């Protein structure tokens, strides 16, 4: 019984390592220079949009 749990533990650890390595590889490929620049430009554009919306001209007072 202990041998079975030991083998299952080894299989689980190896499987987890393989999954983690694949995720790290995909993250490394996604964070290359052009993608990082694109992500940064999107972030800056979002900030500029938020600032532009908050500084929009005031609406005139409604008088009856």
C-alpha positions as CSV (number, residue, x, y, z in Angstrom):
1,X,0.0,0.0,0.0
2,X,2.8,2.4,0.9
3,X,4.6,1.6,-2.3
4,X,1.4,2.5,-4.3
5,X,1.1,5.9,-2.6
6,X,4.9,6.5,-3.1
7,X,4.5,5.8,-6.8
8,X,1.4,8.0,-7.1
9,X,3.3,10.8,-5.4
10,X,6.2,10.5,-7.8
11,X,3.8,10.5,-10.8
12,X,2.0,13.5,-9.5
13,X,5.2,15.5,-8.9
14,X,6.5,14.7,-12.3
15,X,3.2,15.6,-14.0
16,X,3.1,18.9,-12.0
17,X,6.6,19.7,-13.1
18,X,5.7,19.1,-16.7
19,X,2.7,21.3,-16.5
20,X,4.6,24.1,-14.8
21,X,7.4,23.9,-17.3
22,X,4.9,24.2,-20.2
23,X,3.2,27.2,-18.5
24,X,6.6,28.9,-18.0
25,X,7.5,28.3,-21.6
26,X,4.3,29.8,-22.9
27,X,4.7,32.8,-20.6
28,X,8.3,33.4,-21.8
29,X,7.1,33.2,-25.4
30,X,4.3,35.6,-24.8
31,X,6.5,38.2,-23.1
32,X,8.9,38.8,-25.9
33,X,9.9,42.4,-26.8
34,X,7.1,43.2,-29.4
35,X,4.4,41.7,-27.2
36,X,5.7,43.6,-24.2
37,X,5.7,46.8,-26.1
38,X,2.2,46.2,-27.4
39,X,1.0,45.5,-23.8
40,X,2.7,48.7,-22.6
41,X,1.2,50.8,-25.3
42,X,-2.3,49.5,-24.5
43,X,-1.8,50.4,-20.9
44,X,-0.7,53.9,-21.7
45,X,-3.6,54.4,-24.1
46,X,-6.0,53.3,-21.4
47,X,-4.5,55.8,-19.0
48,X,-4.8,58.6,-21.5
49,X,-8.4,57.7,-22.2
50,X,-9.3,57.7,-18.5
51,X,-7.6,61.1,-18.0
52,X,-9.3,62.5,-21.1
53,X,-12.7,61.3,-19.8
54,X,-12.1,62.8,-16.4
55,X,-11.0,66.2,-17.8
56,X,-13.9,66.5,-20.3
57,X,-15.5,69.9,-20.4
58,X,-18.1,70.6,-17.8
59,X,-21.7,70.5,-18.9
60,X,-23.5,73.8,-18.8
61,X,-25.9,74.4,-15.9
62,X,-29.4,73.8,-16.8
63,X,-31.6,76.8,-16.0
64,X,-35.3,76.7,-16.4
